[in-house]
Structures are given as C-alpha cells and as structure tokens.
C-alpha cells in the first residue's frame, strides 16, 4: 500500500491536487490518498495511517507546510516531501527541508504527474521485495525495506535483524544475510554490522544515523567506500 497525503488550506487548490493524484494513480493497485485543509488534522491522522508521500502547500495560516513536513519526518523519516507553492521564494525553503521536489501551483498539471509516477514506481519496487528470516521454528516474511540494519556480535552464530518495531534472529553470517537480501540497499559498514541505506537519515564523520534513532559506527577502513556508496545511492533514489 502506498499512502499519499495532501495539505492545502485552499479547497480549490486541494481538489486540483487530488484530481492530479487520482489520475496519476489510475491502473495501480494499493494506492490510497487523503486530503487535509489543516496541517494539524494531517499530523493527527498519520499517527494511525503511515504516510509515504506528502504533497503540501507551504504558505498556510497557523502552521505552515515547512513545519508540518518537519513533524511528519519526525514520525516517519522516510516520508517523501513534495511542496507546492504559488511563490517562487518558498522554493528555497523547500530545498532546505530536503524536499524531494517543489512545484509552482501554476505548473501542477505539467510537473506533478511525472514526480508522482517516479515516486510510485520507486515505492512499488521497494514493496515487492520480500524475504523470509528467522529460525526454523519461527520464520517470518518481511519486506526488505522494513529491515533497518543487521548486527552480529563477535563469535556469535546468529545475526539479528532490526526492524521498525521488532528484532528477529537467524543462524547466518553477516555476509550471507546481506546476500540473501539481494545486496542493493544493504551495505556492510563495520565488521559486525550492515545497514539498509534507505533508512540512513544522516552521515557524520564516523557514524550513520538511522530512521529508528539508532546510531551505527563506521570502521575507518570502510569510511571512504561507505560515503561513496551512500552518495551514489541517494542520487539514484532521487533524494
């Protein structure tokens, strides 16, 4: 399921955005969308309904779109933000927020469908990738994208998969676990640790900060390779 949320205090503009989203999503299974005239209503709703894509006006009375986006990212750091605005100067603020894109309201019908298609294609690819992990007596089918990172203690026979709301163990080598998940977004960053690059929120001098608030150290020997792979991955994903 791909959940798209839209915020605009102008009901006419919100209806235009909803129409664009609905038309772009035609023929796709598992896409839902909801519109809000007040950012506060959106923020209350996403505590129960995960938001994958947020399309938001910026200039609104009370809480503006930038603040709504910041709070949405606190709840789900993986949410993709698309700002729509009638004012060019707000585009700069959008980039400071690491928005996926910004769109002038006068260009919604021309630009928004292409942006949405790219996001939906990417999210659908992620949500098709499943794997089975766990012990013989306790197997679990999970989305690869739900696995945030993998760790293996020194001399341990089991790896631990850290997911958004739970952990699973499996008798496997760290290299074997990464290979099982198809490589791609998973990268070994330290002798006993591999991370899902999709869940990296920030890179500092010696560590990766992940979407669940965990911090994973990077070995000095792997630092250059991790930076190169992460920058390339972010570029390919369109962040």
N, C-alpha and C positions, 0 to 999 in steps of 0.2 A: 504494500500500500504506500502510495506517495501522497502526503498531505500538504496542500498548498493553502497558505493563509494570506489574506489581503486586507490592508488597512487604509482607509481614506475617509476623512470626515465629510467630504463632498460626495453625496449619494450618487449623483450623476456620474462622477469620475469612477466611483467604486463599481457601478454597474457596467461601465465600459471595460474596466479591467477584468471583471468577472466574465463578461462575454468573450473577451480575448482568451482567457484561460480555458473556458469551456470549449471553445472552438479548437484550440491547440491540442486539447486532451482527447478530442474525438477519436474513437478507434482504439484507445488504450484502456486496458483493464487495470483496476486498482488505483485510480487517481481520484482523490476527493478534494474539494476546496470549500473554503468558508470565508465570508467577508465580514468585516467589522468596521463600524464608524468611529469607535473609540478604542484606542490602544489598550486601555485598562481591561476592556472586555476580552480582547485577544490574549493578553497575558494571563488572565484567569483561566481561559479555555485551554491553553497549551500545557497547563499542569496536568490535564487529563488526556489531551489529544496532541501527540507528538507532531511538531511542525518540521517539515523537511525544507520547504521553500517559503520565505516571507517576502511578499511584494508590498511595499509600504510607501505612502506619501511621506514627505519629510516635514513640511510646514503645516502643523496642525495646532489648534489651541490646546492649552494644558500640556500634556505630554506629547513631545514631537516624535517623529519617526526614528530619529537617531537614538533617543533614549529607549524607545520600545525595542529597537534592534539590539541594543546593548543588553537589555534584560532578557531578551529571547536567547541570546548567546550564552548567558549565564545558566539558563535552563538546559539548552542543547547547543554546545559549541559547534556542532556540525551543521547547524541550520545555514542555508544559503540565503543571502540577503540581496534583494533587488529593490533599489529605491526608484520611485517615480516622483518627479517634481516639475513644477511649472517654472522654476527659477534656476538658471544655469549656475549661480553661485553656490547652490546647495550641493552640486556635484562634487566639489572639492571636499566637503564634509563627508560625503558618501565614501570617497576613497580612503579617508582617514579611518573609517569604520571597517575597512577591508571588505567592502561590499562586493558581491560577485559582479554586479553591473549597476549602472544608473541609467534611467531613461527619462527624457523630457516628455511631459504629458502630450505635447504636440506630435510626438513620434511613437506613441504607444502601439498603434496598429501596424507600423512598419517594423519596429525593432523588438517588441516584447515577444511575439511568437517564436522568433529564432532563438532568443535567450531561453525561453521555456523549453523548447524542444531539446536544446543541448543539455539542460539540467535534467529533464525527464529521462533522456537516453542514458545519462550517466547514473542516475539513481536506479533505474531499472536494471542496468548491468550489475550494480552492486547487490541488489536484492535478489538476483538469480543465483548468486554464488553461495551454495550451502556446503557444509562439511559435517561429518559425524565425529564427535570427540567423546572421550570418557573411557572408563574401564569396561571390561567385558560384561559386568553385571549392571553397569549404569551408563548406557550410551545416550547421547543427546545430539539431536540435529539442530545446528545453529547456522545463522547467517555469518559468513566470514567477516562481514563488516561489523558485526556485534563484538567480535574479539578485539579488545583494545591493545593488549600486549601479552606476551608469553614469557614465563620465567622458569629457570631450572636451577635449583640450589646445587652447590658443589657436591659431587659424588652422589647426587640423588638419581634414582631410577625413573622418576616421574617428572613430567613438565606440568606446569599449572597455567591454564588459560584464564586470563582475567577478562570477564565480560562486563557489560554495563551494570548488571545487578547481581552477579554471582561469579563463582570460580569453579572450574572443572579441572580435574587431574587426569593424566593419561600416561601410561608407560611408553615413553618415546624420547628420542633425543631431540634437542632443540632444532638441529638442522633438519631432522625428519619431520618435525611439526611444521616448520616453515615450508618445506617442500610439499607436504600434504595440503597446505592451504593455497598452493599454487604460486608461492613467491609473490611476485607483483607488488602489492602494497606492504608486504611484511619484510622487515629488514632486521638482521641481527646487528645490534649496536654495542653489545658487550658480550663477554664470554657466556654468560648465563641469561641473556635477555634479548628478546626480539620484540619490535613494536609494529603496530599497524599504522602506517604513515597517514592514513585518513583520520586518525584520532590525535595527531600531533597538533597542538594548539600553538606552541611557541618553542623556539630553539634558543638556548642560551649557550654560553661558552663551553659548558661541559655536561649539559643535560637536555633532555626532551621533556616538555610539559604536556601531559595528555588530557584528554577531554573529561576524564573522571577525577581530575585533580592529582593523579599520581605523577611523580617525577622520576624519570629513568636516567641513570648516568650513562654517558658515552665514554668508551675507552679512548685513550689518547691515540692509539694506533688506528682506530676506526673513524676518528673525527672527520677527517677530510672526505672520506667516502660517504659518510652519513650526510654531511652538508650537501655534497654534490647530488646524491640520490634524492634528498628531500626537496631541494630547489627544482630539480627536474620533474619530480612527481607533482609538486604544487603547480608548476607551469602547465603540465599535461592535463591536470584536473580543472584548470581554469580559475584557481584561487587568486 
